[in-house]
Amino acid sequence: HHKGKATEVEMGELNVTQLSLLTQWMASIHATALKRKGISSGSLAESSDASTKLPPCPPVLLVGTHGDDPSVCRQTVLKDLQSHCEEKAYTNFICDSVIVDNTTSGKDPSIKRIRENVRKFSKPVKTPLSWVLFRKAFADSLKKRDVNVV
């Protein structure tokens, strides 16, 4: 949303809202997850048990930007988004929704929420020592050339 209206995006001859693009993207994730689990959409429609409607993954974190825009009320946008998604088949995939100010170099409190959510649904990965040593050697090499590595 921008200034209380759904922002339209030009796509060839079609004008679509960002919300409709999000809906299409989430429906695609939902369909792919069902296919990977071997669940047909027809069997979901016949089921009365809500727990069988969705596989337990993938967790989706919706991140909105432009939180620095004074014309955008974060809470209103999040409420509208939640209201839009609550009756959709993919609603259980959404683990959290945040809007960030992407002009503050990561100082927005919502960034902390994003990190916490990612830690919750990600698996720890052991990095091979050879990769760690390579990264250190590479970073040292770049520092000698006055190039920063993040």
C-alpha positions as CSV (number, residue, x, y, z in Angstrom):
1,H,0.0,0.0,0.0
2,H,1.1,3.5,-0.7
3,K,-0.8,6.5,0.7
4,G,-3.7,4.3,1.5
5,K,-4.1,2.8,-2.0
6,A,-2.9,-0.4,-3.5
7,T,0.0,0.5,-5.8
8,E,-0.4,-0.7,-9.4
9,V,2.4,-2.1,-11.4
10,E,2.5,-2.0,-15.2
11,M,3.0,-5.4,-16.7
12,G,2.6,-5.2,-20.4
13,E,-1.0,-4.2,-21.0
14,L,-2.1,-5.3,-17.5
15,N,-2.2,-3.2,-14.4
16,V,-2.0,-5.4,-11.3
17,T,-1.7,-4.5,-7.6
18,Q,1.2,-5.5,-5.5
19,L,-1.3,-7.5,-3.4
20,S,-2.4,-9.5,-6.4
21,L,1.2,-10.3,-7.2
22,L,1.8,-11.4,-3.6
23,T,-1.4,-13.6,-3.8
24,Q,-0.2,-15.2,-7.0
25,W,3.3,-15.8,-5.5
26,M,1.9,-17.4,-2.3
27,A,-0.6,-19.5,-4.3
28,S,2.4,-20.8,-6.4
29,I,4.3,-21.7,-3.2
30,H,1.3,-23.5,-1.9
31,A,0.7,-25.5,-5.0
32,T,4.4,-26.5,-5.2
33,A,4.4,-27.6,-1.6
34,L,1.3,-29.7,-2.1
35,K,2.8,-31.3,-5.2
36,R,6.0,-32.1,-3.3
37,K,4.0,-33.7,-0.5
38,G,2.0,-35.7,-3.1
39,I,-1.3,-34.0,-2.1
40,S,-3.8,-33.1,-4.7
41,S,-5.9,-30.0,-4.4
42,G,-9.0,-32.2,-4.9
43,S,-8.2,-34.3,-1.8
44,L,-7.9,-31.1,0.2
45,A,-11.3,-29.8,-0.8
46,E,-12.9,-33.1,0.2
47,S,-11.1,-33.1,3.6
48,S,-13.0,-31.6,6.6
49,D,-9.9,-31.8,8.9
50,A,-8.1,-28.5,8.9
51,S,-4.8,-30.1,9.9
52,T,-4.7,-31.9,6.5
53,K,-5.1,-28.8,4.5
54,L,-1.5,-27.8,4.4
55,P,1.9,-29.5,4.7
56,P,3.9,-28.1,7.6
57,C,6.3,-26.2,5.4
58,P,7.6,-24.0,3.9
59,P,7.6,-21.2,6.5
60,V,7.1,-17.8,4.8
61,L,8.1,-14.5,6.3
62,L,6.5,-11.6,4.6
63,V,8.7,-8.5,4.6
64,G,7.4,-5.2,3.4
65,T,9.7,-2.3,2.7
66,H,9.4,1.5,2.8
67,G,8.7,1.6,6.5
68,D,10.4,5.0,6.4
69,D,7.5,6.5,4.4
70,P,5.5,8.7,6.8
71,S,2.3,8.1,4.7
72,V,2.5,4.4,5.5
73,C,1.0,3.2,8.8
74,R,2.8,-0.1,9.4
75,Q,0.1,-1.5,11.7
76,T,-2.7,-0.7,9.1
77,V,-0.7,-2.3,6.3
78,L,0.0,-5.4,8.4
79,K,-3.6,-5.7,9.5
80,D,-4.8,-5.3,5.9
81,L,-2.4,-8.0,4.8
82,Q,-3.4,-10.4,7.5
83,S,-7.0,-9.8,6.7
84,H,-6.4,-10.5,3.1
85,C,-4.5,-13.7,3.8
86,E,-6.6,-15.2,6.6
87,E,-9.0,-17.1,4.4
88,K,-6.4,-18.3,1.8
89,A,-5.3,-21.8,1.6
90,Y,-1.6,-20.8,2.2
91,T,-2.3,-18.8,5.4
92,N,-0.6,-21.5,7.6
93,F,2.7,-21.0,5.7
94,I,3.0,-17.4,6.9
95,C,5.0,-17.4,10.1
96,D,5.3,-13.6,10.5
97,S,4.8,-10.3,8.7
98,V,7.0,-7.2,9.2
99,I,7.5,-3.9,7.5
100,V,11.1,-2.5,7.6
101,D,12.7,0.9,7.1
102,N,15.3,-0.2,4.6
103,T,17.1,3.2,4.9
104,T,18.5,2.6,8.4
105,S,21.3,0.1,7.5
106,G,19.7,-2.7,9.6
107,K,18.9,-0.6,12.7
108,D,15.1,-1.0,12.3
109,P,13.8,-3.2,15.2
110,S,11.9,-5.3,12.6
111,I,15.3,-6.5,11.3
112,K,15.8,-8.2,14.7
113,R,12.4,-10.0,14.3
114,I,13.4,-11.2,10.8
115,R,16.7,-12.6,12.1
116,E,14.8,-14.3,15.0
117,N,12.3,-15.9,12.6
118,V,15.0,-17.1,10.2
119,R,16.9,-18.7,13.2
120,K,13.7,-20.4,14.2
121,F,13.1,-22.2,11.0
122,S,16.6,-22.7,9.7
123,K,18.8,-25.6,10.4
124,P,22.3,-25.0,11.7
125,V,24.9,-25.9,9.0
126,K,28.4,-26.9,9.8
127,T,30.8,-25.0,7.6
128,P,33.8,-27.1,6.5
129,L,37.1,-25.8,7.9
130,S,38.5,-25.5,4.4
131,W,35.8,-22.9,3.5
132,V,36.5,-20.9,6.6
133,L,40.2,-20.9,5.9
134,F,39.6,-19.9,2.2
135,R,37.3,-17.1,3.2
136,K,39.9,-15.8,5.7
137,A,42.6,-16.0,3.1
138,F,40.4,-14.3,0.5
139,A,39.5,-11.5,2.9
140,D,43.1,-11.0,3.9
141,S,44.0,-10.8,0.2
142,L,41.3,-8.2,-0.5
143,K,42.3,-6.1,2.6
144,K,45.8,-5.8,1.2
145,R,44.2,-4.3,-1.9
146,D,42.0,-2.0,0.3
147,V,38.7,-3.8,-0.5
148,N,36.2,-4.5,2.2
149,V,34.5,-7.9,2.6
150,V,31.2,-8.2,4.3
